[in-house]
Amino acid sequence: MDYAPGMSLAVLIPAFNEAEQLPRTLAGIARSLPGAPVIVVENGCTDSTPAVARSLGAEVVSQPGRGYTVTLVAGYRHCLARGISRVIQLDADGQHPPEAAPQLLQALDRADMVTGSRQGTGSPGTLARRAGNAALASAVRASTGAPLQDVMSGYWALNRHSLELFAHSFPLPGGAADANVRVFALRHGLRLLELPVFMPVRTSGDSMHSGLKGARSFAASVKSLLLALQVDPLRGA
């Protein structure tokens, strides 16, 4: 599947100090989506991530404020300003296989937001991550009725409707961007779909879902989900 320059598609990669992993990810994108422009949103990196990205042909957007969600919204707004109508969003750390990107993009014909899901694929992961996702997914299903299974995956395909909603609404209350985004999207009428994608663990660096960082991340996810469940999109609260 080739995408010529100028088409309304972009690959969006939020990145913080991923200079070591980024070349492999960009090479995978080049194989899976030839010609698709890549936008790396660097979140105050202290390593050579921006230089590596530029050297490999990616466009770099600098977002000095710390945080995953502010990085995402900077990317969404940049894409909209460029007239992009479809985005593949994946992490730079190698967990999201670029070869699944064409499948996610094709599924946008029947959904507004498509997520690559670990569910049923045998993807490895820490017990804490699996348990946390199970708890959050159960809460999302109970509150929305949507049959979602992997509400922590950040491997997304978004159409313009999703981009516009997220660009003008992020960061959501609570600061997380996982289970709460699903609730927010469903309550604003977006069609959500999950596709099974096997995802390996990262081979280097620190995961935001392990150790003390993981505990803090999960606490933020729970808080954000509870806040999302309290919001009525028709009234704003």
Buried (B, 14 or more C-beta within 10 A) or exposed (E): EEBEEEBEBBBBBBBBBBBBBBBBBBEBBBEBBEEBBBBBBBBEBEBBBBEBBEEBEBBBBEBEEEBBBBBBBBBBBBBBEEEBBBBBBBBBBBBBBBEBBBBBBEBBEEBBBBBBBBBEEEBEBBEBBBEBBBBBBBBBBEBBEBEBBBBBBBBBBBBBBBBBBBBEBBBBBBBBBBBBBBBBBBBBEBBBBBBBBEBEBBEEBEBBBBEEEBEEBBEBBBBBBBBBBEBEEEEEE
